[in-house]
Amino acid sequence: MTETDKKSEQEAIDRAIALIEVALNECDEHGFVFVAIDLSTALDKLLALRAQQTAE
């Protein structure tokens, strides 16, 4: 994987994290508890993926 590919993937992960954070705020505002659980799980996985890529 080239450096450009890594940067592009990192940016995609960062965008996904930002979108999930916005979605979690909406879930909190509207009381969508079960959706928030799934989003929270996805957020945890993306944060772990970002940490893994940063370590590489």
C-alpha positions in Angstrom: 0.0 0.0 0.0 1.4 3.4 -1.0 1.6 6.4 1.3 -1.2 8.1 -0.7 -3.4 5.0 -0.2 -2.7 5.0 3.6 -3.5 8.7 3.8 -6.7 8.3 1.8 -7.8 5.4 4.0 -7.0 7.4 7.1 -9.1 10.3 5.9 -12.0 7.9 5.1 -11.8 6.5 8.6 -11.8 10.0 10.1 -14.8 10.9 8.0 -16.7 7.8 9.1 -15.9 8.5 12.8 -17.2 12.1 12.4 -20.4 10.9 10.8 -21.0 8.3 13.5 -20.5 10.9 16.2 -23.1 13.1 14.5 -25.4 10.2 14.2 -24.9 9.3 17.9 -25.9 12.8 18.9 -29.1 12.5 16.9 -29.8 9.2 18.5 -29.4 10.7 21.9 -31.6 13.6 21.0 -34.4 11.4 19.7 -34.1 8.5 22.1 -33.0 5.8 19.6 -31.2 3.7 22.2 -30.8 0.5 20.2 -29.4 2.3 17.1 -27.0 4.1 19.4 -25.7 0.8 20.7 -24.9 -0.4 17.2 -23.3 3.0 16.3 -21.3 2.9 19.4 -19.9 -0.5 18.5 -19.0 0.7 15.0 -17.3 3.7 16.5 -15.2 1.6 18.8 -14.1 -0.6 15.9 -13.2 2.4 13.8 -11.2 4.0 16.6 -9.3 0.8 17.1 -8.7 0.6 13.3 -7.4 4.2 13.3 -5.1 3.4 16.3 -3.8 0.3 14.5 -3.0 2.3 11.3 -1.3 5.1 13.3 0.9 2.5 14.9 2.0 1.0 11.6 
